[in-house]
Amino acid sequence: MYWLKSYPRCSGDLFENSDNYRSYIDCFQCGHSLTAVEEADIRYDNFSTRTYTILLDMPIRVLAAIAA
């Protein structure tokens, strides 16, 4: 999952990643891994300040319609 322009420190794009132990959210621009509190804020509490969320399996045509 991606959160565009949602990271408060650098206004960067966030993406969800995972390894064998857990899933986590990283920033594309600065490379910072969010803490558990920041992740909870992005995932659950902060819907009004996020731009929008893009699921990984959305086709490009849908993304173009969102961006227009």
mmCIF file of the N, C-alpha and C atoms, coordinates in Angstrom:
data_MODEL
# 
_entry.id   MODEL 
# 
loop_
_atom_site.group_PDB 
_atom_site.id 
_atom_site.type_symbol 
_atom_site.label_atom_id 
_atom_site.label_alt_id 
_atom_site.label_comp_id 
_atom_site.label_asym_id 
_atom_site.label_entity_id 
_atom_site.label_seq_id 
_atom_site.pdbx_PDB_ins_code 
_atom_site.Cartn_x 
_atom_site.Cartn_y 
_atom_site.Cartn_z 
_atom_site.occupancy 
_atom_site.B_iso_or_equiv 
_atom_site.pdbx_formal_charge 
_atom_site.auth_seq_id 
_atom_site.auth_comp_id 
_atom_site.auth_asym_id 
_atom_site.auth_atom_id 
_atom_site.pdbx_PDB_model_num 
ATOM 1   N N  . MET A 1 1  ? 0.842  -1.163  0.000   1.00 0.00 ? 1  MET A N  1 
ATOM 2   C CA . MET A 1 1  ? 0.000  0.000   0.000   1.00 0.00 ? 1  MET A CA 1 
ATOM 3   C C  . MET A 1 1  ? 0.896  1.237   0.000   1.00 0.00 ? 1  MET A C  1 
ATOM 4   N N  . TYR A 1 2  ? 0.438  2.286   -0.649  1.00 0.00 ? 2  TYR A N  1 
ATOM 5   C CA . TYR A 1 2  ? 1.182  3.539   -0.716  1.00 0.00 ? 2  TYR A CA 1 
ATOM 6   C C  . TYR A 1 2  ? 0.351  4.675   -0.120  1.00 0.00 ? 2  TYR A C  1 
ATOM 7   N N  . TRP A 1 3  ? 1.023  5.581   0.548   1.00 0.00 ? 3  TRP A N  1 
ATOM 8   C CA . TRP A 1 3  ? 0.407  6.813   1.039   1.00 0.00 ? 3  TRP A CA 1 
ATOM 9   C C  . TRP A 1 3  ? 1.206  7.956   0.436   1.00 0.00 ? 3  TRP A C  1 
ATOM 10  N N  . LEU A 1 4  ? 0.596  8.677   -0.498  1.00 0.00 ? 4  LEU A N  1 
ATOM 11  C CA . LEU A 1 4  ? 1.304  9.730   -1.211  1.00 0.00 ? 4  LEU A CA 1 
ATOM 12  C C  . LEU A 1 4  ? 1.337  11.016  -0.397  1.00 0.00 ? 4  LEU A C  1 
ATOM 13  N N  . LYS A 1 5  ? 2.520  11.624  -0.321  1.00 0.00 ? 5  LYS A N  1 
ATOM 14  C CA . LYS A 1 5  ? 2.741  12.903  0.375   1.00 0.00 ? 5  LYS A CA 1 
ATOM 15  C C  . LYS A 1 5  ? 2.211  12.865  1.810   1.00 0.00 ? 5  LYS A C  1 
ATOM 16  N N  . SER A 1 6  ? 2.422  11.764  2.497   1.00 0.00 ? 6  SER A N  1 
ATOM 17  C CA . SER A 1 6  ? 1.827  11.585  3.819   1.00 0.00 ? 6  SER A CA 1 
ATOM 18  C C  . SER A 1 6  ? 2.813  11.618  4.969   1.00 0.00 ? 6  SER A C  1 
ATOM 19  N N  . TYR A 1 7  ? 4.107  11.664  4.690   1.00 0.00 ? 7  TYR A N  1 
ATOM 20  C CA . TYR A 1 7  ? 5.053  11.657  5.794   1.00 0.00 ? 7  TYR A CA 1 
ATOM 21  C C  . TYR A 1 7  ? 5.265  13.081  6.283   1.00 0.00 ? 7  TYR A C  1 
ATOM 22  N N  . PRO A 1 8  ? 4.972  13.369  7.554   1.00 0.00 ? 8  PRO A N  1 
ATOM 23  C CA . PRO A 1 8  ? 5.028  14.749  8.044   1.00 0.00 ? 8  PRO A CA 1 
ATOM 24  C C  . PRO A 1 8  ? 6.425  15.372  8.048   1.00 0.00 ? 8  PRO A C  1 
ATOM 25  N N  . ARG A 1 9  ? 7.467  14.591  8.195   1.00 0.00 ? 9  ARG A N  1 
ATOM 26  C CA . ARG A 1 9  ? 8.819  15.160  8.270   1.00 0.00 ? 9  ARG A CA 1 
ATOM 27  C C  . ARG A 1 9  ? 9.285  15.743  6.944   1.00 0.00 ? 9  ARG A C  1 
ATOM 28  N N  . CYS A 1 10 ? 9.092  14.994  5.856   1.00 0.00 ? 10 CYS A N  1 
ATOM 29  C CA . CYS A 1 10 ? 9.625  15.443  4.561   1.00 0.00 ? 10 CYS A CA 1 
ATOM 30  C C  . CYS A 1 10 ? 8.548  15.530  3.481   1.00 0.00 ? 10 CYS A C  1 
ATOM 31  N N  . SER A 1 11 ? 7.298  15.312  3.839   1.00 0.00 ? 11 SER A N  1 
ATOM 32  C CA . SER A 1 11 ? 6.178  15.271  2.880   1.00 0.00 ? 11 SER A CA 1 
ATOM 33  C C  . SER A 1 11 ? 6.417  14.232  1.795   1.00 0.00 ? 11 SER A C  1 
ATOM 34  N N  . GLY A 1 12 ? 7.076  13.157  2.168   1.00 0.00 ? 12 GLY A N  1 
ATOM 35  C CA . GLY A 1 12 ? 7.399  12.106  1.214   1.00 0.00 ? 12 GLY A CA 1 
ATOM 36  C C  . GLY A 1 12 ? 6.301  11.073  1.083   1.00 0.00 ? 12 GLY A C  1 
ATOM 37  N N  . ASP A 1 13 ? 6.503  10.179  0.131   1.00 0.00 ? 13 ASP A N  1 
ATOM 38  C CA . ASP A 1 13 ? 5.564  9.095   -0.128  1.00 0.00 ? 13 ASP A CA 1 
ATOM 39  C C  . ASP A 1 13 ? 5.950  7.886   0.720   1.00 0.00 ? 13 ASP A C  1 
ATOM 40  N N  . LEU A 1 14 ? 4.970  7.285   1.351   1.00 0.00 ? 14 LEU A N  1 
ATOM 41  C CA . LEU A 1 14 ? 5.203  6.132   2.213   1.00 0.00 ? 14 LEU A CA 1 
ATOM 42  C C  . LEU A 1 14 ? 4.773  4.859   1.504   1.00 0.00 ? 14 LEU A C  1 
ATOM 43  N N  . PHE A 1 15 ? 5.449  3.758   1.819   1.00 0.00 ? 15 PHE A N  1 
ATOM 44  C CA . PHE A 1 15 ? 5.055  2.464   1.272   1.00 0.00 ? 15 PHE A CA 1 
ATOM 45  C C  . PHE A 1 15 ? 5.163  1.403   2.350   1.00 0.00 ? 15 PHE A C  1 
ATOM 46  N N  . GLU A 1 16 ? 4.303  0.401   2.231   1.00 0.00 ? 16 GLU A N  1 
ATOM 47  C CA . GLU A 1 16 ? 4.293  -0.697  3.189   1.00 0.00 ? 16 GLU A CA 1 
ATOM 48  C C  . GLU A 1 16 ? 5.194  -1.810  2.682   1.00 0.00 ? 16 GLU A C  1 
ATOM 49  N N  . ASN A 1 17 ? 6.028  -2.313  3.559   1.00 0.00 ? 17 ASN A N  1 
ATOM 50  C CA . ASN A 1 17 ? 6.960  -3.376  3.231   1.00 0.00 ? 17 ASN A CA 1 
ATOM 51  C C  . ASN A 1 17 ? 6.880  -4.417  4.339   1.00 0.00 ? 17 ASN A C  1 
ATOM 52  N N  . SER A 1 18 ? 7.413  -5.594  4.108   1.00 0.00 ? 18 SER A N  1 
ATOM 53  C CA . SER A 1 18 ? 7.388  -6.610  5.159   1.00 0.00 ? 18 SER A CA 1 
ATOM 54  C C  . SER A 1 18 ? 8.593  -7.529  5.024   1.00 0.00 ? 18 SER A C  1 
ATOM 55  N N  . ASP A 1 19 ? 8.916  -8.164  6.137   1.00 0.00 ? 19 ASP A N  1 
ATOM 56  C CA . ASP A 1 19 ? 9.950  -9.182  6.150   1.00 0.00 ? 19 ASP A CA 1 
ATOM 57  C C  . ASP A 1 19 ? 9.389  -10.400 6.881   1.00 0.00 ? 19 ASP A C  1 
ATOM 58  N N  . ASN A 1 20 ? 10.249 -11.283 7.339   1.00 0.00 ? 20 ASN A N  1 
ATOM 59  C CA . ASN A 1 20 ? 9.777  -12.502 8.000   1.00 0.00 ? 20 ASN A CA 1 
ATOM 60  C C  . ASN A 1 20 ? 9.126  -12.242 9.351   1.00 0.00 ? 20 ASN A C  1 
ATOM 61  N N  . TYR A 1 21 ? 9.381  -11.096 9.940   1.00 0.00 ? 21 TYR A N  1 
ATOM 62  C CA . TYR A 1 21 ? 8.936  -10.844 11.301  1.00 0.00 ? 21 TYR A CA 1 
ATOM 63  C C  . TYR A 1 21 ? 7.733  -9.923  11.405  1.00 0.00 ? 21 TYR A C  1 
ATOM 64  N N  . ARG A 1 22 ? 7.634  -8.924  10.543  1.00 0.00 ? 22 ARG A N  1 
ATOM 65  C CA . ARG A 1 22 ? 6.536  -7.962  10.654  1.00 0.00 ? 22 ARG A CA 1 
ATOM 66  C C  . ARG A 1 22 ? 6.419  -7.157  9.365   1.00 0.00 ? 22 ARG A C  1 
ATOM 67  N N  . SER A 1 23 ? 5.353  -6.390  9.282   1.00 0.00 ? 23 SER A N  1 
ATOM 68  C CA . SER A 1 23 ? 5.241  -5.415  8.199   1.00 0.00 ? 23 SER A CA 1 
ATOM 69  C C  . SER A 1 23 ? 5.575  -4.043  8.772   1.00 0.00 ? 23 SER A C  1 
ATOM 70  N N  . TYR A 1 24 ? 6.040  -3.160  7.930   1.00 0.00 ? 24 TYR A N  1 
ATOM 71  C CA . TYR A 1 24 ? 6.440  -1.832  8.377   1.00 0.00 ? 24 TYR A CA 1 
ATOM 72  C C  . TYR A 1 24 ? 6.253  -0.838  7.243   1.00 0.00 ? 24 TYR A C  1 
ATOM 73  N N  . ILE A 1 25 ? 6.310  0.439   7.583   1.00 0.00 ? 25 ILE A N  1 
ATOM 74  C CA . ILE A 1 25 ? 6.116  1.505   6.607   1.00 0.00 ? 25 ILE A CA 1 
ATOM 75  C C  . ILE A 1 25 ? 7.406  2.312   6.509   1.00 0.00 ? 25 ILE A C  1 
ATOM 76  N N  . ASP A 1 26 ? 7.871  2.527   5.276   1.00 0.00 ? 26 ASP A N  1 
ATOM 77  C CA . ASP A 1 26 ? 9.083  3.304   5.008   1.00 0.00 ? 26 ASP A CA 1 
ATOM 78  C C  . ASP A 1 26 ? 8.746  4.492   4.120   1.00 0.00 ? 26 ASP A C  1 
ATOM 79  N N  . CYS A 1 27 ? 9.624  5.488   4.140   1.00 0.00 ? 27 CYS A N  1 
ATOM 80  C CA . CYS A 1 27 ? 9.479  6.659   3.281   1.00 0.00 ? 27 CYS A CA 1 
ATOM 81  C C  . CYS A 1 27 ? 10.388 6.496   2.061   1.00 0.00 ? 27 CYS A C  1 
ATOM 82  N N  . PHE A 1 28 ? 9.837  6.729   0.870   1.00 0.00 ? 28 PHE A N  1 
ATOM 83  C CA . PHE A 1 28 ? 10.641 6.663   -0.352  1.00 0.00 ? 28 PHE A CA 1 
ATOM 84  C C  . PHE A 1 28 ? 11.712 7.748   -0.380  1.00 0.00 ? 28 PHE A C  1 
ATOM 85  N N  . GLN A 1 29 ? 11.369 8.966   0.029   1.00 0.00 ? 29 GLN A N  1 
ATOM 86  C CA . GLN A 1 29 ? 12.267 10.096  -0.134  1.00 0.00 ? 29 GLN A CA 1 
ATOM 87  C C  . GLN A 1 29 ? 13.435 10.071  0.847   1.00 0.00 ? 29 GLN A C  1 
ATOM 88  N N  . CYS A 1 30 ? 13.150 9.918   2.142   1.00 0.00 ? 30 CYS A N  1 
ATOM 89  C CA . CYS A 1 30 ? 14.235 10.010  3.123   1.00 0.00 ? 30 CYS A CA 1 
ATOM 90  C C  . CYS A 1 30 ? 14.680 8.652   3.661   1.00 0.00 ? 30 CYS A C  1 
ATOM 91  N N  . GLY A 1 31 ? 13.922 7.580   3.394   1.00 0.00 ? 31 GLY A N  1 
ATOM 92  C CA . GLY A 1 31 ? 14.316 6.248   3.823   1.00 0.00 ? 31 GLY A CA 1 
ATOM 93  C C  . GLY A 1 31 ? 14.021 5.928   5.275   1.00 0.00 ? 31 GLY A C  1 
ATOM 94  N N  . HIS A 1 32 ? 13.343 6.818   5.974   1.00 0.00 ? 32 HIS A N  1 
ATOM 95  C CA . HIS A 1 32 ? 13.049 6.606   7.391   1.00 0.00 ? 32 HIS A CA 1 
ATOM 96  C C  . HIS A 1 32 ? 11.996 5.518   7.559   1.00 0.00 ? 32 HIS A C  1 
ATOM 97  N N  . SER A 1 33 ? 12.204 4.627   8.533   1.00 0.00 ? 33 SER A N  1 
ATOM 98  C CA . SER A 1 33 ? 11.195 3.640   8.908   1.00 0.00 ? 33 SER A CA 1 
ATOM 99  C C  . SER A 1 33 ? 10.362 4.218   10.039  1.00 0.00 ? 33 SER A C  1 
ATOM 100 N N  . LEU A 1 34 ? 9.070  4.200   9.895   1.00 0.00 ? 34 LEU A N  1 
ATOM 101 C CA . LEU A 1 34 ? 8.193  4.786   10.890  1.00 0.00 ? 34 LEU A CA 1 
ATOM 102 C C  . LEU A 1 34 ? 8.189  3.970   12.175  1.00 0.00 ? 34 LEU A C  1 
ATOM 103 N N  . THR A 1 35 ? 8.009  4.653   13.289  1.00 0.00 ? 35 THR A N  1 
ATOM 104 C CA . THR A 1 35 ? 7.861  3.976   14.571  1.00 0.00 ? 35 THR A CA 1 
ATOM 105 C C  . THR A 1 35 ? 6.450  3.399   14.660  1.00 0.00 ? 35 THR A C  1 
ATOM 106 N N  . ALA A 1 36 ? 6.199  2.606   15.685  1.00 0.00 ? 36 ALA A N  1 
ATOM 107 C CA . ALA A 1 36 ? 4.878  2.001   15.858  1.00 0.00 ? 36 ALA A CA 1 
ATOM 108 C C  . ALA A 1 36 ? 3.801  3.069   16.045  1.00 0.00 ? 36 ALA A C  1 
ATOM 109 N N  . VAL A 1 37 ? 4.129  4.139   16.745  1.00 0.00 ? 37 VAL A N  1 
ATOM 110 C CA . VAL A 1 37 ? 3.164  5.221   16.965  1.00 0.00 ? 37 VAL A CA 1 
ATOM 111 C C  . VAL A 1 37 ? 2.864  5.945   15.655  1.00 0.00 ? 37 VAL A C  1 
ATOM 112 N N  . GLU A 1 38 ? 3.903  6.233   14.864  1.00 0.00 ? 38 GLU A N  1 
ATOM 113 C CA . GLU A 1 38 ? 3.702  6.893   13.570  1.00 0.00 ? 38 GLU A CA 1 
ATOM 114 C C  . GLU A 1 38 ? 2.905  6.005   12.617  1.00 0.00 ? 38 GLU A C  1 
ATOM 115 N N  . GLU A 1 39 ? 3.187  4.700   12.640  1.00 0.00 ? 39 GLU A N  1 
ATOM 116 C CA . GLU A 1 39 ? 2.437  3.775   11.788  1.00 0.00 ? 39 GLU A CA 1 
ATOM 117 C C  . GLU A 1 39 ? 0.962  3.759   12.160  1.00 0.00 ? 39 GLU A C  1 
ATOM 118 N N  . ALA A 1 40 ? 0.666  3.717   13.452  1.00 0.00 ? 40 ALA A N  1 
ATOM 119 C CA . ALA A 1 40 ? -0.731 3.715   13.889  1.00 0.00 ? 40 ALA A CA 1 
ATOM 120 C C  . ALA A 1 40 ? -1.427 4.998   13.459  1.00 0.00 ? 40 ALA A C  1 
ATOM 121 N N  . ASP A 1 41 ? -0.722 6.112   13.529  1.00 0.00 ? 41 ASP A N  1 
ATOM 122 C CA . ASP A 1 41 ? -1.299 7.392   13.113  1.00 0.00 ? 41 ASP A CA 1 
ATOM 123 C C  . ASP A 1 41 ? -1.617 7.377   11.624  1.00 0.00 ? 41 ASP A C  1 
ATOM 124 N N  . ILE A 1 42 ? -0.707 6.872   10.820  1.00 0.00 ? 42 ILE A N  1 
ATOM 125 C CA . ILE A 1 42 ? -0.919 6.823   9.375   1.00 0.00 ? 42 ILE A CA 1 
ATOM 126 C C  . ILE A 1 42 ? -2.015 5.819   9.016   1.00 0.00 ? 42 ILE A C  1 
ATOM 127 N N  . ARG A 1 43 ? -1.982 4.653   9.619   1.00 0.00 ? 43 ARG A N  1 
ATOM 128 C CA . ARG A 1 43 ? -2.924 3.593   9.254   1.00 0.00 ? 43 ARG A CA 1 
ATOM 129 C C  . ARG A 1 43 ? -4.350 3.858   9.730   1.00 0.00 ? 43 ARG A C  1 
ATOM 130 N N  . TYR A 1 44 ? -4.517 4.393   10.937  1.00 0.00 ? 44 TYR A N  1 
ATOM 131 C CA . TYR A 1 44 ? -5.845 4.400   11.544  1.00 0.00 ? 44 TYR A CA 1 
ATOM 132 C C  . TYR A 1 44 ? -6.377 5.780   11.917  1.00 0.00 ? 44 TYR A C  1 
ATOM 133 N N  . ASP A 1 45 ? -5.534 6.651   12.441  1.00 0.00 ? 45 ASP A N  1 
ATOM 134 C CA . ASP A 1 45 ? -6.039 7.863   13.078  1.00 0.00 ? 45 ASP A CA 1 
ATOM 135 C C  . ASP A 1 45 ? -6.041 9.096   12.199  1.00 0.00 ? 45 ASP A C  1 
ATOM 136 N N  . ASN A 1 46 ? -5.277 9.120   11.135  1.00 0.00 ? 46 ASN A N  1 
ATOM 137 C CA . ASN A 1 46 ? -4.985 10.370  10.448  1.00 0.00 ? 46 ASN A CA 1 
ATOM 138 C C  . ASN A 1 46 ? -5.610 10.429  9.054   1.00 0.00 ? 46 ASN A C  1 
ATOM 139 N N  . PHE A 1 47 ? -6.868 10.061  8.930   1.00 0.00 ? 47 PHE A N  1 
ATOM 140 C CA . PHE A 1 47 ? -7.490 10.011  7.614   1.00 0.00 ? 47 PHE A CA 1 
ATOM 141 C C  . PHE A 1 47 ? -7.687 11.388  6.998   1.00 0.00 ? 47 PHE A C  1 
ATOM 142 N N  . SER A 1 48 ? -7.865 12.418  7.793   1.00 0.00 ? 48 SER A N  1 
ATOM 143 C CA . SER A 1 48 ? -8.174 13.733  7.240   1.00 0.00 ? 48 SER A CA 1 
ATOM 144 C C  . SER A 1 48 ? -6.972 14.407  6.600   1.00 0.00 ? 48 SER A C  1 
ATOM 145 N N  . THR A 1 49 ? -5.750 14.118  7.041   1.00 0.00 ? 49 THR A N  1 
ATOM 146 C CA . THR A 1 49 ? -4.587 14.803  6.489   1.00 0.00 ? 49 THR A CA 1 
ATOM 147 C C  . THR A 1 49 ? -3.897 14.016  5.383   1.00 0.00 ? 49 THR A C  1 
ATOM 148 N N  . ARG A 1 50 ? -4.248 12.747  5.204   1.00 0.00 ? 50 ARG A N  1 
ATOM 149 C CA . ARG A 1 50 ? -3.672 11.978  4.103   1.00 0.00 ? 50 ARG A CA 1 
ATOM 150 C C  . ARG A 1 50 ? -4.280 12.435  2.798   1.00 0.00 ? 50 ARG A C  1 
ATOM 151 N N  . THR A 1 51 ? -3.515 12.345  1.736   1.00 0.00 ? 51 THR A N  1 
ATOM 152 C CA . THR A 1 51 ? -4.074 12.689  0.437   1.00 0.00 ? 51 THR A CA 1 
ATOM 153 C C  . THR A 1 51 ? -4.990 11.562  -0.034  1.00 0.00 ? 51 THR A C  1 
ATOM 154 N N  . TYR A 1 52 ? -4.458 10.416  -0.355  1.00 0.00 ? 52 TYR A N  1 
ATOM 155 C CA . TYR A 1 52 ? -5.240 9.231   -0.657  1.00 0.00 ? 52 TYR A CA 1 
ATOM 156 C C  . TYR A 1 52 ? -4.330 8.023   -0.617  1.00 0.00 ? 52 TYR A C  1 
ATOM 157 N N  . THR A 1 53 ? -4.934 6.863   -0.548  1.00 0.00 ? 53 THR A N  1 
ATOM 158 C CA . THR A 1 53 ? -4.208 5.609   -0.430  1.00 0.00 ? 53 THR A CA 1 
ATOM 159 C C  . THR A 1 53 ? -4.373 4.815   -1.713  1.00 0.00 ? 53 THR A C  1 
ATOM 160 N N  . ILE A 1 54 ? -3.281 4.260   -2.208  1.00 0.00 ? 54 ILE A N  1 
ATOM 161 C CA . ILE A 1 54 ? -3.321 3.457   -3.424  1.00 0.00 ? 54 ILE A CA 1 
ATOM 162 C C  . ILE A 1 54 ? -2.933 2.029   -3.067  1.00 0.00 ? 54 ILE A C  1 
ATOM 163 N N  . LEU A 1 55 ? -3.802 1.093   -3.370  1.00 0.00 ? 55 LEU A N  1 
ATOM 164 C CA . LEU A 1 55 ? -3.488 -0.311  -3.157  1.00 0.00 ? 55 LEU A CA 1 
ATOM 165 C C  . LEU A 1 55 ? -2.539 -0.783  -4.243  1.00 0.00 ? 55 LEU A C  1 
ATOM 166 N N  . LEU A 1 56 ? -1.724 -1.766  -3.929  1.00 0.00 ? 56 LEU A N  1 
ATOM 167 C CA . LEU A 1 56 ? -0.706 -2.230  -4.868  1.00 0.00 ? 56 LEU A CA 1 
ATOM 168 C C  . LEU A 1 56 ? -1.290 -2.885  -6.112  1.00 0.00 ? 56 LEU A C  1 
ATOM 169 N N  . ASP A 1 57 ? -2.492 -3.419  -6.025  1.00 0.00 ? 57 ASP A N  1 
ATOM 170 C CA . ASP A 1 57 ? -3.045 -4.144  -7.164  1.00 0.00 ? 57 ASP A CA 1 
ATOM 171 C C  . ASP A 1 57 ? -3.982 -3.300  -8.031  1.00 0.00 ? 57 ASP A C  1 
ATOM 172 N N  . MET A 1 58 ? -3.983 -1.983  -7.864  1.00 0.00 ? 58 MET A N  1 
ATOM 173 C CA . MET A 1 58 ? -4.842 -1.124  -8.686  1.00 0.00 ? 58 MET A CA 1 
ATOM 174 C C  . MET A 1 58 ? -4.233 -0.957  -10.078 1.00 0.00 ? 58 MET A C  1 
ATOM 175 N N  . PRO A 1 59 ? -5.043 -1.065  -11.119 1.00 0.00 ? 59 PRO A N  1 
ATOM 176 C CA . PRO A 1 59 ? -4.510 -0.874  -12.469 1.00 0.00 ? 59 PRO A CA 1 
ATOM 177 C C  . PRO A 1 59 ? -4.143 0.584   -12.723 1.00 0.00 ? 59 PRO A C  1 
ATOM 178 N N  . ILE A 1 60 ? -3.276 0.789   -13.696 1.00 0.00 ? 60 ILE A N  1 
ATOM 179 C CA . ILE A 1 60 ? -2.775 2.127   -14.023 1.00 0.00 ? 60 ILE A CA 1 
ATOM 180 C C  . ILE A 1 60 ? -3.908 3.047   -14.474 1.00 0.00 ? 60 ILE A C  1 
ATOM 181 N N  . ARG A 1 61 ? -4.888 2.527   -15.194 1.00 0.00 ? 61 ARG A N  1 
ATOM 182 C CA . ARG A 1 61 ? -5.995 3.377   -15.649 1.00 0.00 ? 61 ARG A CA 1 
ATOM 183 C C  . ARG A 1 61 ? -6.746 3.983   -14.472 1.00 0.00 ? 61 ARG A C  1 
ATOM 184 N N  . VAL A 1 62 ? -6.909 3.229   -13.402 1.00 0.00 ? 62 VAL A N  1 
ATOM 185 C CA . VAL A 1 62 ? -7.581 3.758   -12.219 1.00 0.00 ? 62 VAL A CA 1 
ATOM 186 C C  . VAL A 1 62 ? -6.726 4.849   -11.592 1.00 0.00 ? 62 VAL A C  1 
ATOM 187 N N  . LEU A 1 63 ? -5.420 4.653   -11.546 1.00 0.00 ? 63 LEU A N  1 
ATOM 188 C CA . LEU A 1 63 ? -4.532 5.671   -10.995 1.00 0.00 ? 63 LEU A CA 1 
ATOM 189 C C  . LEU A 1 63 ? -4.582 6.948   -11.824 1.00 0.00 ? 63 LEU A C  1 
ATOM 190 N N  . ALA A 1 64 ? -4.664 6.821   -13.132 1.00 0.00 ? 64 ALA A N  1 
ATOM 191 C CA . ALA A 1 64 ? -4.755 7.995   -13.990 1.00 0.00 ? 64 ALA A CA 1 
ATOM 192 C C  . ALA A 1 64 ? -6.052 8.750   -13.733 1.00 0.00 ? 64 ALA A C  1 
ATOM 193 N N  . ALA A 1 65 ? -7.128 8.029   -13.471 1.00 0.00 ? 65 ALA A N  1 
ATOM 194 C CA . ALA A 1 65 ? -8.407 8.677   -13.179 1.00 0.00 ? 65 ALA A CA 1 
ATOM 195 C C  . ALA A 1 65 ? -8.353 9.409   -11.843 1.00 0.00 ? 65 ALA A C  1 
ATOM 196 N N  . ILE A 1 66 ? -7.646 8.855   -10.868 1.00 0.00 ? 66 ILE A N  1 
ATOM 197 C CA . ILE A 1 66 ? -7.507 9.510   -9.570  1.00 0.00 ? 66 ILE A CA 1 
ATOM 198 C C  . ILE A 1 66 ? -6.688 10.782  -9.714  1.00 0.00 ? 66 ILE A C  1 
ATOM 199 N N  . ALA A 1 67 ? -5.623 10.731  -10.496 1.00 0.00 ? 67 ALA A N  1 
ATOM 200 C CA . ALA A 1 67 ? -4.725 11.874  -10.641 1.00 0.00 ? 67 ALA A CA 1 
ATOM 201 C C  . ALA A 1 67 ? -5.350 13.003  -11.451 1.00 0.00 ? 67 ALA A C  1 
ATOM 202 N N  . ALA A 1 68 ? -6.321 12.694  -12.284 1.00 0.00 ? 68 ALA A N  1 
ATOM 203 C CA . ALA A 1 68 ? -6.928 13.722  -13.148 1.00 0.00 ? 68 ALA A CA 1 
ATOM 204 C C  . ALA A 1 68 ? -7.829 14.662  -12.391 1.00 0.00 ? 68 ALA A C  1 
# 
